[in-house]
């Protein structure tokens, strides 16, 4: 964007429009359309802003709680990244039109289980089209646990807590400490306890209750 703006400012035929752009709506639309078809057209350069509000968030208790948001006044292109822990809450990309405060769901985002955290990035290009990127992250502090334990004389099971999840390392004769496969291996399991039924359900069995009846579920951050 800066290179394009610099090129426009260096033009000998630069024209500064001091009028209110609201009064020049039709001309503005035409010039924007020309710009979309030909990026080298810098005769009239208008700093693009987002035509609507966009966001990415988790669906909780009937509402989408956004952790990344771009309002309709943000200049384009736009990008913002947020690191979030692994979670079983449903994630969505949303949009807000006009003066409405209620976001509309554009797309459901499925988070894989094979990670400890995620780098979630929201992009909006110069034409106002939104997209996202999900990058799985593995914590070095978790990766090094077996190696650290193998330097000790311990042979008892070891449980490590991070965010709302845990991993378990077990000692195996001749192999030393290894991540317990039945507990999700290196990725572990999210700690969830649901009380929506006669008997409590745990971890993966409690995901449905987390999404439909979150008030009946306790997750790992409350189990410390």
Residue pairs with C-beta under 8 A, 6 or more apart in sequence:
1 77
1 126
4 39
4 42
4 45
5 45
5 47
7 42
8 14
8 42
8 45
11 42
11 43
13 43
15 44
17 24
17 44
21 28
21 46
28 46
31 43
31 44
31 46
32 46
32 48
34 41
34 44
35 41
35 44
35 45
35 46
36 127
47 75
48 75
48 76
48 126
48 127
48 128
49 72
49 73
49 74
49 75
49 76
50 70
50 71
50 72
50 73
50 74
50 76
50 78
50 124
50 128
51 72
51 128
52 72
52 95
52 96
52 97
52 128
53 69
53 70
53 71
53 72
53 95
53 96
53 97
53 103
54 69
54 70
54 93
54 94
54 95
54 96
54 122
54 124
54 130
55 64
55 66
55 68
55 69
55 70
55 93
55 94
55 95
55 96
55 103
55 122
56 66
56 67
56 68
56 69
56 82
56 91
56 92
56 93
56 94
56 109
56 120
56 122
56 132
57 64
57 65
57 66
57 67
57 68
57 69
57 91
57 92
57 94
57 103
58 64
58 65
58 67
58 87
58 89
58 90
58 91
58 92
59 65
59 89
59 90
59 91
59 92
59 211
60 89
60 214
61 214
61 215
64 92
64 94
64 103
64 105
66 94
66 103
67 82
67 84
67 120
68 80
68 81
68 82
68 120
68 121
68 122
70 78
70 80
70 122
70 124
70 130
72 96
74 124
76 124
76 125
76 126
76 127
76 128
77 123
77 124
77 125
77 126
78 122
78 123
78 124
79 121
79 122
79 123
79 124
80 121
80 122
81 119
81 120
81 121
82 119
82 120
82 121
83 117
83 118
83 119
83 120
83 137
84 117
84 118
84 120
85 116
85 117
85 162
85 163
85 164
85 165
86 111
86 113
86 115
86 116
86 117
86 118
86 163
86 164
86 165
86 187
86 190
87 111
87 164
87 190
88 190
88 192
88 207
88 210
88 211
89 210
89 211
90 108
90 211
91 108
91 109
91 110
91 111
91 120
92 105
92 106
92 107
92 108
92 109
93 105
93 106
93 107
93 109
93 122
93 130
93 132
94 103
94 104
94 105
94 106
95 103
95 104
95 106
95 130
96 102
96 103
96 104
97 104
106 130
109 132
109 134
111 118
111 134
112 134
112 136
113 184
113 187
114 136
114 187
115 136
115 137
115 138
115 187
116 137
116 138
116 139
116 142
116 162
116 163
116 165
116 187
116 188
117 136
117 137
117 139
117 163
118 134
118 135
118 136
118 137
119 133
119 134
119 135
119 137
120 132
120 133
120 134
120 135
121 132
121 133
121 135
122 130
122 131
122 132
123 130
123 131
123 132
123 133
124 130
124 131
125 131
138 186
139 162
141 162
142 160
142 162
142 167
142 186
142 188
143 186
145 158
145 160
145 167
145 169
145 177
145 179
146 169
146 176
146 177
146 178
146 179
149 158
149 169
149 171
149 176
149 177
150 176
150 177
154 171
155 171
156 171
157 168
157 169
157 170
157 171
157 180
158 168
158 169
158 170
158 177
159 166
159 167
159 168
160 166
160 167
160 168
160 169
160 188
161 191
161 220
161 224
162 188
163 220
163 221
164 190
164 191
164 192
164 219
164 220
164 221
165 188
165 189
165 190
165 191
165 220
166 183
166 188
166 189
166 191
166 220
167 179
167 180
167 183
167 184
167 185
167 186
167 187
167 188
168 179
168 180
168 183
168 188
169 177
169 178
169 179
169 180
170 177
170 178
170 180
171 177
172 178
179 185
179 186
179 188
183 189
189 203
189 204
190 203
190 204
190 219
190 220
191 203
191 219
191 220
191 223
192 202
192 203
192 204
192 206
192 207
192 210
192 217
192 218
192 219
192 220
193 200
193 201
193 202
193 206
193 217
193 218
193 223
194 200
194 201
194 202
194 205
194 206
194 209
194 210
194 213
194 216
194 217
195 216
195 217
195 218
196 209
196 213
196 216
196 217
197 209
201 209
206 217
209 216
209 217
210 217
210 219
